[in-house]
Amino acid sequence: MEWKCIKCENTEFEKDQFQATGGNFSKLFDVQNKKFITITCTKCGYTELYKGTTSAGMNILDFLID
């Protein structure tokens, strides 16, 4: 993947992800049905956030485990 920081033009980055809840039902049952990918510049720390996809199976598994 080619990427360039819009703040400092560095081309090195770290990729990570996190999940969050969204909507009343998912908050009530603590189902993390929103997935996001982050790209963070290793030089200045600027971070871009991208919406990812979650599968229905992972949402059910998350509900059953909690």
N, C-alpha and C positions, 0 to 999 in steps of 0.2 A: 504494500500500500504506500503510495506516495502522499505525503502530507507536508504542508509548510505552515508554521505558526503565523497568524495574521498580525500578531503583535511584534514579534522579534525576528521573524523569518527563519527560525531554527527548523530543522527537518527531523529532529529526533523527538520521539514521543513515547508515552506509556499508554497502553489501552487497558481499560477495566470495565466492569459492569456492575450495576446494582438493580435491585427490584424494589418496587414500592406499591402501596395499596392505592386504589382509586375507586371512588363510588361508595355509597352507603353500605351495600351488602358486603363488599370486600373488606371495608373497615370494621364492620361488625364482627365478621368471622376471621379477621386478620389474614386474608388471602392476598398475597402479593401478586397482582395480575398486571402490573406495568413493569416493563423491563427497559433499561436505558444503558447505552454504551457511552463511555467517556473516553476522550482522547485528550491527554494532558501533555503540554510542552515540557520537556525535561529541563529547559533553560529558564523560562520565566514563570512557569506554572499555569499559564492560560489554559483553560479547559473548555472543550466543546462537548455538548451533550446531544446524543442521537437516540431517537426512539427505536427500540428493538421490538422483537416479537416474542410472545410467550405462547406455549402450547397449552391446550385445555388439560392435557394429562398432567403437566407440571403444576397447573393451578389446583387440580384435585389432590395431587400428592401433597402439595404445600398445606392444603386445608386439613388433610388427614393426619399429617405429622404434628401440626400445632394443636 
